[in-house]
Amino acid sequence: MKKLIVIVLIAVNMLWMVPLPAGAEAGGKEEASLTVVLVPGLSLKDVEWLTENGDHPSLWETGFFGAVNVKGEGAYSYLNNAVSIGAGGSSTGITVWNGYKPGEKLDGTRVEDLYEQWTGKKTDEPIYHPHVRQLVDKNEASLRPSRVGAFGEELKAGGVSRHVYGHSDTRSEPVRFGALLAMDEEGFVDTYTDRAVEKNRSRPSGMRMNPEKLLEEIGGAAASAFHAVEWGDLHRLYSESPNMTPVHFKNQHVTALKELEQFIHMLSASTDHEIWLLSPAVNAQALAEKSELAPLWVWEQDRGARGNWYAGTTRRDQLAAVTDLVPSWMAFYGISPQKQWNGVPLMFTAEQAETGPLFDTKGFFHRLAAVEAVYAGRGPVLSGYVTVLVVLLVGVSLVLWLRPESAGWRRGGKLVLTGAVSSPLWFLVTGPLVPELSTPGYVTMIALLGAGTAFLAERLPRHGVSVVCGLFFTAATVDLLLGAPLIQRSFLGYDPVIGARFYGIGNEFAGVYIVSGWLMMVPLFRGDGSRGKVRTGVVLTVLVAMLLFLAASGLGANAGASLATGLMIGFIVWRVTGVKVSVRRFFLFAPAVLTVLLGLLYVLQLGQPASHIHSAFEVLFKGDVQAIGKIVLRKLEMNWKIFKISHWTELFVTTYLLTGVYVWRKKRKVLGPEKGLAVQGCIVASVALLLLNDSGIVAAATSMFVTLCASYAWLLEEKPLHSEFQN
């Protein structure tokens, strides 16, 4: 045994030195230009309207389209999102941020003079950003550090000129955020002009974009250039909307959309630029309707090309993360993205005879409706769900304490608990029905399915809870093998609008998955001789398979959950073998066990798709203590934030309190040895999830909820099972 441990440690340390897979570099286009038309206020609903009612239908029948999660750090806002787009990662703005033309004054001083006073440099620039140093420093010092202006520096070093046009000024304040996409670390670009923003007394804020003048300015730029157009008409319209009559707003809205369409059409016809139509922030109306994903439409230099794009960061078609934009633009110019950017270039697949139809606007908007339905209903559904679980657990606790001898109360309590344990299963498999049902209708369906499951499980001679856990574990495993289509559509899954995770298994389901995989094997704990050895082999095989599924970045991709599973397995092996471990040996072997688990986690990433786990290992291998420290602080910050505001905190506190007060104290006396071990293993996994996950409170709450329900259900059995299994 000792030799085996030594061999494993040596193998892990050797594999530790193997470099992680790197992304492929894309070839660039020499003397080519890319134009980003940045339209604050544009929503996916607006784009859908244009595809159905636009004056140039051929424009919306070509290209590559989809949605982007552009949300920056902190509150959803144009400024935070624009900073994130330009920095290539989640970032935040500063309240005093803006751009100023030469001669404009800030606090009574001309901006060029202010820049000289603050930097000691005298320079003539087309636009100044006096507070650029504050913005750069704030985001570099963040727990999620990003480099504002780094993309502009790369373009400048690569010989690509940078040009910015337009603004989103309103009657009350200047809004000039377009340069955030192209500026260098000093806040400068090669040219800036707002001459295409002309005065027009009939338009919102008395201004409108002039497409002809804008095209003239773009056409005069260098051959290899990056153009950022801040098209502010929709932003101005929505800033004035509270004061406008509904009819006039609707007419102005149609006019603004069609003028934007006309500009894209003219730009497409008169240049060979690759064109990116992108919204950095949707309008207030879309936000109120829970439609936060921003539209992205790309027209390549081949104007007839159309098809699909795939984002490696999200592992989805037509859904990108904000981190993917800068690497995609760099790939266009043949500039290799640096390690500082976590995103990867979008992969465009043009529609060909052999590919079949890829361009499907109606299909996309149908899938979008499903995503938005989950996002819109997630808050009220999970809030009510958590509250019901808390009331249920407290109620059953009262039954156990006050009416322990009443057969009717005990039967009712067990039925309720079994139905509750089945609820994650039904949340998983009914996800595709979310867009088809109202929130009350969906909740009613879950309740009826849970009740039906409880009555069916009661008909089993024994192990009803284990059977229900096994059904969930099997369904979730199959779903992971298929790419997690059900998890992605479930209220207990991860939400692309929130953007905390895009693939694998999220923490809500991860906690249930681990304890369900363990609890479903309780019936196998009994047996002697050859049959006992077979059952032991089955148990170990399932546990190891669960660990592999959670760790592999192509499947579960959940590092915290896989480490928690490894610790649970280690605890179970220790309890079953009965090996006595002194305090000295514990502190001696604990680092070795953790090293083995980390090594196994690393090995399982080899040959797998790139993920956030790869990024974490790269930081670890570099020995960047500061970066590692920020990751730890970020996890603590996330858990504290969830603890303060999340509904899951109610369930977390309730389950841990009840577990400590009742189950942990009486499990040996009442449950019997095999079920006592089952509960112990689940508690170890739950505590490990709490300590190791960035939103560990959620995983700890869901895992302990299933554990407590199973424990209570066993306690409520009229004739508790006894076993010869020794722990």
Residue, then its C-alpha position, 0 to 999 in steps of 0.5 A: m500500500k505504501k509503495l502504491i502511494v509513493i508511485v502515485l505521488i511520483a506520477v502526479n508530480m511528473l504530470w504536474m510539469v506537463p503544460l496545459p493545452a493552449g488555444a490555436e492562433a488564428g491567422g490575420k488579414e493584412e491591410a484589413s479593417l474592422t468596424v465595430v458599430l457600438v449602439p447603446g440601448l439596442s436590444l435583441k427585441d430591436v434586432e428581431w424587429l429589424t429582421e421582420n420589418g427592416d427596409h433591407p431584408s437582404l442585410w438580415e439574411t447574411g452574416f453571423f448573429g447571436a447574443v453576448n453577455v456584456k455585463g461588467e463588474g458591479a451594476y449593469s450599466y453602459l459604462n461598466n459594460a463598455v470598460s469590460i468590452g475594451a479590457g477583454g474581461s469583467s471590469t468596472g468604471i469610475t463615476v467621473w469617467n468621460g472623454y473630452k475634446p480639446g478646448e472643453k473644460l473640466d472643473g473650469t480648466r481646459v482638458e489639455d492643460l489638466y492633462e499636462q498638470w497631472t502627467g507633466k506631458k504636453t501633447d495634442e490629442p483628438i480626445y482626452h480621458p483625464h481620469v484614465r490612470q484612476l480607471v486603469d489602477k482600479n481595475e488592476a487592483s480588483l480581485r478580478p484584475s483586467r488591463v484597461g487599454a491593453f487592447g489599444e496597446e496591442l493594436k498600436a504595436g501591431g501597426v493598426s490605426r485606431h479611429v473613434y467616431g460619434h458619442s451618446d451625449t444627451r441634453s443633460e450630460p456628455v456620454r463618450f464611451g466609444a473610445l474605451l474599445a480602442m484607447d491605449e493605456e494613456g487614454f489616447v486613440d489616433t483620431y476622434t471625431d463627432r462631426a457626424v453627430e449633427k444638430n436636429r431640433s426634432r430628435p431626442s436631445g436635439m441630435r442625430m447621427n448623419p450616416e453619409k458624413l460618418l461614411e465619408e470620415i471612415g473612408g478616409a482612414a488608413a488601410s489597416a484600421f480599427h474603427a469604433v463607432e458610438w451610435g448614440d441615437l437610441h441611447r438619447l431616445y431612451s433617455e428622453s422616453p419618460n417625457m415622450t408620448p407613447v405614440h411619438f416614442k414609437n415613431q421615433h423608435v422606428t425611425a432610429l432603428k431604420e436609420l441604423e439599418q441604413f447606415i449598416h447597409m451603406l457601410s456594407a456596400s461601400t467598404d470591405h470592412e468586417i462589420w460588428l454590430l454590438s450593443p454594450a448595454v440594452n435599454a431600460q425597457a429590455l432590462a425590465e423584461k429580463s432581456e439583458l443579453a446584448p445582440l451581436w451581428v457580424w458581417e464578414q468581408d465576404r458579404g454573401a457569407r452567412g452561418n453560425w459562430y461558436a464560443g469556446t468560452t461558453r461552449r455554445d453556439q450563438l452565445a458569447a461572453v464579454t471576454d471573447l470580443v477582444p481576442s476575436w478582434m485581435a485574431f482578425y488582425g493576426i495578433s496572438p491574444q496574450k495570456q492576460w485575456n481569458g476569452v478565446p476568438l469566436m469560431f465562424t462557420a459559413e453555411q455550405a452545401e455540406t454543412g446544411p442550413l446554419f442560419d436560422t433567426k427564428g430558431f435563435f429567438h425561440r431559444l432566446a425566449a427559453v433562456e429569458a423565461v428561466y432568468a425571469g422566473r428564477g428569482p420568484v421560483l427559487s425564493g418560494y422553493v427555498t422557503v417551502l423547504v425550510v418550512l418543511l424541514v422545521g415541520v418534520s423536526l417538530v413531528l419528530w420531537l412532539r409526535p414521534e409515536s404517531a404513525g399517521w404523522r410519521r407516514g405523512g412526514k416521510l411522504v413529504l420528505t421523499g417528495a422534497v428529495s425528488s424535487p431536484l430531479w423534476f427541476l432537472v428533467t422539466g427544464p424544457l417546459v419552463p417557457e411553455l408554462s406560467t410560473p404558478g403552473y410550473v410550480t404546481m407541476i413540480a409539486l404534483l410530480g413530487a407528490g406522485t414520486a413520494f407515493l410511488a416510492e412508498r410502495l417499494p418494500r424499502h430504500g425509497v429515498s435511495v431509489v429517488c436519489g439514484l434516479f436523479f444521479t442517473a438523469a444528471t449523469v446522462d445529461l452531462l454526457l450529452g452536454a448538459p442540455l437539461i441543466q442549462r434550462s433548469f431553474l437549478g442550473y446556471d444562467p447565461v444571463i447571470g454569466a457565473r457559469f456557462y457549462g458543466i454542472g453548477n453548484e446547486f446541482a453539484g451538491v445534490y449530485i454528490v450526496s445522491g450518488w452516495l446515498m443511492m448506494v446505501p442498499l449495497f452496504r449489506g453483504d458478506g463474502s464474495r457478494g460483499k466484495v462485489r458490492t464494495g467494488v460497485v460502490l468504489t466504482v461509482l464513487v470514482a466515476m462520480l469524481l471523474f465526471l465532476a472533475a473533467s472539464g468536458l463534463g462537470a468542470n467543477a473543481g470544488a465539487s470534485l475535490a469535495t468528492g475526493l475528500m468524502i471518498g477518503f473519509i469513507v475509506w478511512r471509516v470503513t477500514g477502521v485505521k486509527v489516525s493520530v493528530r500528528r499523522f493527520f497533519l502529515f498526510a492531509p497535505a499529501v492527500l490534497t496534493v494527490l487530489l489536485g494532481l488528479l484534477y490536473v491530469l483530468q484536464l489534459g486533452q479536455p476543452a479549455s476551462h476556468i480550471h485550466s486558467a487556475f492551474e496556469v496561475l498556480f504553476k506560475g507561482d503567482v502568489q498575488a494572483i492566487g491570493k486574489i482567487v482566494l479572496r474572490k471566493l470568500e467575497m462571493n460566499w459572503k455576498i451570497f450569505k447576505i443576499s441569497h435565498w439559499t442562506e435560509l436553507f443553509v442555516t436551517t439545514y446546518l442547524l438542524t443537522g447539528v442539533y438532531v441528526w448528528r447527535k442521534k444518528r448512531k443510536v437511531l439510524g444504525p451503522e450503515k446509514g450513520l456512515a452514509v450521513q457522515g459521508c454526506i456531511v463531510a462532502s457538504v462542509a468541503l463544498l462550503l470551504l472549496n467552492d466560490s459559491g459554496i453556501v449554495a452547494a453546501a445548502t443543497s447537499m445538506f438539504v438532501t442529507l437531512c431529508a434522507s436522515y429524517a425519512w429513515l428516522l420516521e420509518e416505523k421499523p428502522l432497518h438494522s445491519e451487520f455493516q460495521n463502520 
